[in-house]
Amino acid sequence: MDTELRQTLHRRGLRMTPQRQLVLDAVSELGHATPEEICTKVQEIAPAVNITTVYRTLDLLEQLGIVRHTHLGHGAPTYATGEHEHVHLVCHRCGTVDEVDAELLEDLAEVLAARAGFALDPTHVALSGLCSRCESSDTENSEGEA
């Protein structure tokens, strides 16, 4: 990916700066991380890099298709490398984030395309609900109340 990114940047008249490399490395290492978490990781190596640089770099990397962001809740978006092609399942009670294969939304994508002319990007989707642990605790609590 590093060589491909360097070539893409070069074609656009840009170069691979140490800051861009550090941001990309942090995203790869952290998996799903907010810009603030990425900045903290980058600052372990380069304390002078600020949050503005991180946001600009993430924006550029996203435009190039190297990273993508997902909103997992009400807070800041999280970023991951482009090869993370899955749907996020976010428990709105405990905050657990699980991942499932994006293929599970193919039928929905087909319906949306046919009925609304909308092309779904399932890898950019976060679904909110209850994880199995919270769901089972609800079931246990309601059975205990009966």
Secondary structure, DSSP 8 states (H G I E B T S, - for coil): -HHHHHHHHHHTT----HHHHHHHHHHHHHSSB-HHHHHHHHHHH-TT--HHHHHHHHHHHHHTTSEEEE--SSS--EEEETT--EEEEEETTT--EEEEEGGGGHHHHHHHHHHH-----GGG-EEEE--HHHHHHHHHHHHHH-
